Amino acid sequence: MDNEKRDDQLWQMAKRRAGFKWSLASYIFVNAFLIGIWYFTSGNLNHFWPIWPMLGWGLGLAFQYFGAYHGDKGFTAEQEYEKLKKEQSQL
């Protein structure tokens, strides 16, 4: 792999990680706001309705985290190509 391609991959990884951090900050802020609404407007504190947006958004956030921090280590065509190229050179 040449340096330009590697730099582009690092740049894409940095963008994904920064995007995840912004999404996490939004998740925390918005869900704290929803919990505040629930707390101050619910007469009975039995039904915790903010759990539904927290679970749905949290699932998406988990996928974004995996893509930003662990997605580059998965099975990619480039890794398989390099592996096959290495095996071919040993023959």
Helices and strands as residue ranges (DSSP letters): H 3-41, H 51-69, G 71-73, H 77-90
